[in-house]
Amino acid sequence: MNIAYLDCFSGISGDMLLGALLDAGLPETVLQGVLRDLGLTGCRLEITSTADSPLRATRVRVQVDAPQSHRHLPEIETILNAAPLDPPVRERSLAIFRSLAEAEAEVHGCTPAEVHFHEVGAADALLDIVGAVQGFHLLGIDKLFCSPLPMPRGWTPCAHGTLPLPAPATCALLRGVPVYGEAIDQELVTPTGAALVRTLAEGFGAMPPMLLSRTAYGAGTMVRNDNKPNLLRLFIGEAVAPAEAQSVEVIETALDDWSPETWPHVAEKLLHAGALDVLLIPIQMKKGRPGFLIRVVCAPAEVEAAKTILLSETSAIGLRFHSEQRRTLPRNLMTLQTRWGEVRVKKISSPAGEVITPEYEECRRLALTHALPIRQIYEEIGRLTGTAPVDPWTV
């Protein structure tokens, strides 16, 4: 699986993301094709390699040679639906514009269809959004992750007048996203940049484990007044299974007003999001009420996703979390050939020697496929590995 990580140490905008994608190897002809497919006449691209900071980067500017109209959401939807785009590119681009419209509608007190796009409805925003989605699609990026985002202070001029930073629409788009304050009075995260990462990113936090293949930089047009580089860094690589995390985050919440019948669904979502372990513990709460303690153990990179799931899927209105250290035994997966087919097992290196244990789901699959007692599968694995028969309920 190919994954990418956006290191937004100086924020993100649509043109910075386009520059990073070009720097990562996206051909310039792709963006020229997007201009053509969207019917954006009177526009041309200016793509340069810049070194006005200590690092070389690619900068993209959309030069407008003819007047451009400002559009409402229905007009943008018509343009995207008529363009010869791949279906995934069209749907993701539409989702980004709809999220922008919803954010603008929220802060201006109108409906999304009534939003009169100014900056984000112009030709450069159409190219930024569709070009970025097309770029990730053509580079074969299966999943995108993003760092926490910097939030400055100050003021910014726009079509609605002078607004405080971060822009209100940016704040609406980043609800639930990890952010941090930055002592600068310039815009670092634009509404377009916020909508792009909010829609495209699978999660926000530390960089996930990957076999790094490319590092690219996209340059913004603004010059920071603190002399720091106004760049966006993009890491691309192949996802790899991480080594056992020895520093983990433990998240807990105690509930006395929640039905545990949804626990299998919640546990499955947590594990799919990367949780290392999930526990549901019956407890006695205040005033003698019975309740449940949910405990989730995960690597630091998966913390935000786990918190979001717990706050969305349970009745929790607060969470406790802390860091812990742990020790784990080295292990790896291997495949055994049984008389009923292949089965995956864990090979664990313990102080007493190597131990081989079967994966329960694999044994269950074979048992259901061949209408056998699951214990028979475990006994066969024990025979093949030279170990005693294993009780599946103790594994």
C-alpha positions in Angstrom: 0.0 0.0 0.0 1.3 3.4 -1.0 0.8 6.1 1.6 1.7 9.8 1.9 2.1 12.1 4.8 1.8 15.9 4.8 4.2 17.7 7.1 2.4 21.1 7.5 5.0 22.9 9.5 4.1 26.1 7.8 0.5 25.3 7.1 -1.2 24.3 3.9 -2.9 25.9 0.9 -4.1 24.5 -2.4 -1.1 25.9 -4.4 1.4 24.6 -1.9 -0.1 21.1 -2.2 0.0 21.3 -6.0 3.7 22.3 -5.8 4.5 19.4 -3.5 2.8 16.9 -5.8 4.7 18.2 -8.9 7.9 18.1 -6.8 7.1 14.4 -6.1 6.9 13.5 -9.7 3.5 14.4 -11.0 3.9 15.5 -14.6 3.0 19.2 -15.4 0.8 17.9 -18.2 -1.6 16.5 -15.7 -2.4 20.0 -14.4 -2.6 21.3 -18.0 -5.1 18.6 -18.6 -7.2 19.6 -15.6 -7.4 23.2 -16.9 -8.6 21.8 -20.2 -11.1 19.3 -18.8 -12.6 21.9 -16.5 -13.0 24.4 -19.4 -11.0 27.1 -17.5 -10.2 29.5 -20.3 -8.1 32.6 -19.8 -5.9 30.9 -17.3 -2.3 29.5 -17.5 0.1 27.8 -15.1 3.4 29.3 -14.0 5.5 26.5 -12.5 8.9 27.3 -11.1 11.6 25.7 -9.0 12.4 28.1 -6.2 15.2 28.4 -3.7 14.2 31.5 -1.8 14.4 29.5 1.4 17.2 27.1 2.4 15.4 24.3 0.6 14.6 23.9 -3.1 10.8 23.6 -3.7 8.3 23.8 -6.5 5.9 26.7 -6.7 2.7 26.8 -8.7 0.9 30.0 -9.7 -2.3 30.3 -11.7 -2.0 33.4 -13.9 -5.4 34.8 -14.9 -5.4 36.6 -18.3 -9.2 37.1 -18.6 -12.0 38.0 -16.1 -13.2 35.0 -14.0 -16.7 34.7 -12.7 -17.4 33.8 -9.0 -19.5 30.7 -8.7 -22.1 29.2 -6.4 -21.9 25.5 -5.4 -24.5 24.3 -8.1 -22.4 25.9 -10.8 -19.2 24.1 -9.5 -21.1 20.8 -9.4 -22.2 21.3 -13.0 -18.6 21.9 -14.1 -17.3 18.9 -12.3 -20.1 16.6 -13.4 -19.6 17.6 -17.0 -15.8 17.2 -16.9 -14.2 14.0 -18.2 -12.8 13.0 -14.8 -12.3 9.6 -13.3 -15.3 8.8 -11.0 -13.1 8.7 -7.8 -11.6 12.1 -8.7 -15.0 13.7 -9.4 -16.6 12.4 -6.2 -13.7 13.5 -4.0 -13.5 16.9 -5.6 -17.3 17.3 -5.2 -17.0 16.3 -1.5 -14.3 18.9 -0.9 -16.3 21.7 -2.5 -19.4 20.6 -0.5 -17.4 20.7 2.7 -16.3 24.2 1.8 -19.8 25.3 1.1 -21.1 23.9 4.4 -18.3 25.7 6.3 -19.0 29.0 4.6 -22.7 28.6 5.1 -22.2 27.9 8.8 -20.2 31.0 9.4 -22.3 33.3 7.2 -25.7 32.0 8.3 -27.1 30.7 5.0 -27.5 27.4 3.1 -24.7 25.8 1.2 -26.5 26.4 -2.1 -26.7 30.1 -1.3 -23.0 30.4 -0.7 -21.4 32.8 -3.2 -17.9 31.5 -3.6 -15.3 34.2 -4.0 -11.7 33.1 -3.5 -12.7 29.4 -3.4 -15.0 29.5 -6.4 -12.5 31.1 -8.7 -10.4 29.3 -11.4 -7.4 28.8 -9.2 -9.4 27.1 -6.4 -11.0 24.7 -9.0 -7.5 23.8 -10.2 -6.1 23.5 -6.7 -8.8 21.1 -5.6 -9.3 18.9 -8.7 -5.5 19.0 -9.5 -4.6 17.8 -6.0 -7.2 15.0 -6.1 -6.1 14.0 -9.6 -2.4 14.1 -8.4 -2.9 11.7 -5.5 -5.0 9.5 -7.8 -2.3 9.3 -10.5 0.6 8.9 -8.1 -1.2 5.8 -6.7 -1.5 7.1 -3.1 -3.9 4.7 -1.3 -4.0 6.6 2.0 -3.0 10.1 3.1 -2.2 11.2 6.6 -1.5 14.7 7.9 0.4 16.4 10.7 -1.4 18.7 13.3 -2.0 22.1 11.8 -0.6 25.5 12.9 -3.1 28.2 13.8 -1.9 31.8 13.7 -3.6 35.0 14.8 -4.2 38.4 13.2 -6.4 39.5 10.4 -6.9 38.7 6.7 -8.7 40.7 4.0 -11.2 38.8 1.8 -14.4 39.4 -0.2 -16.4 39.6 3.0 -14.2 42.2 4.5 -11.5 41.8 7.1 -11.7 38.6 9.1 -9.8 37.2 12.1 -7.2 34.5 11.6 -7.6 31.6 11.3 -10.4 32.4 8.9 -13.8 31.4 10.3 -14.4 28.9 7.5 -11.0 27.3 8.3 -12.0 26.9 11.9 -15.3 25.3 11.0 -13.5 22.8 8.6 -10.9 21.9 11.2 -13.4 21.0 14.0 -12.1 17.8 15.6 -8.6 18.1 13.9 -5.5 18.5 16.1 -4.1 22.0 15.9 -1.6 24.2 17.8 -1.0 27.9 18.1 1.7 29.7 16.0 3.0 33.2 17.0 2.6 34.8 13.6 0.0 37.2 12.2 -0.2 35.7 8.7 -2.6 33.1 7.3 -1.0 29.7 7.3 -4.0 27.3 6.6 -6.4 28.6 4.0 -10.0 27.3 3.7 -9.1 25.4 0.5 -6.1 23.8 2.3 -8.3 22.9 5.3 -11.0 21.4 3.1 -8.4 19.3 1.2 -6.8 17.7 4.2 -10.1 17.4 6.1 -11.6 15.4 3.2 -8.6 13.5 1.9 -6.6 12.6 5.1 -7.3 9.4 6.9 -6.0 10.7 10.1 -3.9 13.5 11.8 -0.9 13.0 14.1 2.6 11.5 13.8 3.9 10.1 10.6 2.8 6.5 10.1 5.5 3.8 9.5 6.5 3.7 5.9 9.4 2.6 3.6 10.2 6.2 2.4 10.6 6.6 -1.3 10.2 10.3 -2.0 10.3 13.6 -0.1 8.9 16.7 -1.9 8.4 20.4 -1.1 5.7 22.8 -2.3 6.3 26.5 -1.9 3.7 29.0 -0.9 3.5 32.5 -2.5 3.5 34.3 0.9 6.8 35.3 2.5 6.7 34.7 6.2 7.6 37.7 8.3 9.5 35.5 10.8 11.9 34.4 8.0 10.9 30.7 8.3 10.4 28.8 5.1 6.8 28.8 3.8 6.9 25.3 2.5 4.7 22.2 2.6 6.6 18.8 2.9 5.2 15.7 1.4 6.5 12.2 2.3 5.6 9.3 0.0 6.4 5.6 0.7 5.2 2.1 1.1 3.3 1.3 4.3 5.1 -1.2 6.5 4.1 -3.0 9.6 5.6 -1.1 12.5 7.9 -2.6 15.0 6.2 -3.2 18.3 5.6 0.2 19.9 7.2 0.3 23.3 5.7 3.7 24.1 1.9 3.5 23.9 -1.0 5.6 24.7 -3.8 4.3 27.0 -7.3 5.9 26.6 -10.0 5.2 29.1 -13.6 6.2 29.6 -16.2 4.9 32.2 -19.8 4.7 31.1 -23.0 4.0 33.0 -25.5 5.1 30.4 -24.4 3.1 27.4 -25.7 -0.2 26.0 -22.8 -2.7 25.5 -24.6 -4.5 22.6 -22.8 -2.1 20.3 -19.4 -3.1 21.7 -18.4 -5.6 18.9 -19.0 -2.8 16.4 -17.0 -0.3 18.4 -14.1 -2.7 19.0 -13.9 -3.6 15.4 -13.7 0.1 14.4 -11.0 0.7 17.0 -8.9 -2.3 15.8 -9.4 -1.3 12.2 -8.1 2.2 13.0 -4.9 0.7 14.4 -5.6 0.1 18.1 -3.3 -2.5 19.6 -5.7 -3.7 22.2 -9.3 -3.0 23.3 -10.9 -4.0 26.6 -14.4 -3.8 28.0 -14.5 -4.2 31.8 -17.6 -4.3 34.1 -17.2 -1.9 37.0 -19.3 -0.4 39.9 -19.7 3.3 39.5 -20.8 6.1 41.9 -24.2 5.8 43.5 -23.9 2.0 43.1 -24.7 2.1 39.4 -23.2 -0.7 37.3 -21.1 0.5 34.3 -18.3 -0.3 32.0 -14.7 0.8 31.6 -13.5 1.0 28.0 -9.7 0.8 27.7 -7.9 1.3 24.4 -4.1 0.8 23.9 -2.7 2.3 20.8 0.5 3.7 19.2 0.8 7.5 19.4 0.0 7.9 15.7 -3.4 6.3 16.2 -4.5 8.3 19.2 -6.7 10.9 17.5 -8.5 8.3 15.4 -9.3 6.2 18.6 -10.5 9.2 20.5 -12.8 10.2 17.6 -14.3 6.7 17.5 -14.9 6.6 21.2 -16.6 10.0 21.3 -18.7 9.2 18.2 -19.7 5.6 18.9 -20.3 5.6 22.6 -22.1 7.9 25.1 -18.7 9.2 26.4 -18.5 12.9 27.0 -14.8 12.8 28.1 -11.7 10.6 27.9 -8.7 10.0 30.1 -5.4 9.2 28.4 -1.8 8.8 29.4 1.5 7.3 28.1 2.9 4.0 29.2 5.9 1.8 28.5 5.6 -1.8 27.6 7.7 -4.8 26.8 6.8 -7.3 24.0 8.4 -10.5 22.7 9.7 -10.5 19.1 7.2 -12.2 16.7 6.5 -12.7 13.1 3.8 -14.3 11.0 4.4 -17.5 9.0 2.2 -19.9 7.0 1.7 -23.6 7.6 0.3 -26.0 5.1 -2.4 -28.2 6.7 -4.4 -31.0 5.0 -7.3 -28.4 4.7 -5.2 -25.6 3.3 -2.8 -22.8 4.4 -3.2 -21.2 7.8 -1.3 -18.3 9.4 0.5 -18.7 12.7 2.6 -16.5 15.0 6.2 -17.5 15.7 7.1 -16.0 19.1 10.6 -15.8 20.5 10.4 -16.2 24.3 13.2 -16.6 26.9 12.2 -20.2 27.1 12.5 -20.7 23.3 10.3 -20.3 20.2 6.6 -20.7 20.5 4.1 -21.1 17.6 0.5 -20.2 18.1 -2.2 -20.2 15.5 -4.4 -17.3 14.6 -7.9 -17.8 15.8 -9.6 -16.3 12.8 -7.6 -18.5 10.4 -8.6 -21.6 12.4 -12.2 -20.5 12.4 -12.1 -20.0 8.6 -10.9 -23.5 8.0 -13.3 -25.0 10.5 -16.3 -23.3 8.8 -15.1 -24.0 5.3 -14.6 -27.8 5.9 -17.4 -28.2 8.6 -14.9 -29.4 11.2 -14.7 -28.8 15.0 -12.3 -25.9 15.5 -10.4 -28.0 18.1 -9.4 -30.4 15.3 -7.7 -27.5 13.4 -5.7 -26.6 16.5 -4.7 -30.3 17.0 -3.4 -30.5 13.4 -1.3 -27.3 13.9 0.1 -28.8 17.2 1.0 -32.0 15.3 2.7 -30.0 12.5 4.7 -27.8 14.8 5.6 -30.5 17.3 3.7 -28.8 20.2 1.0 -30.1 22.4 -2.6 -29.5 21.3 -3.7 -26.0 22.0 -7.0 -25.1 23.6 -8.4 -22.3 21.3 -10.2 -20.6 24.2 -6.9 -19.9 26.0 -5.0 -18.5 23.0 
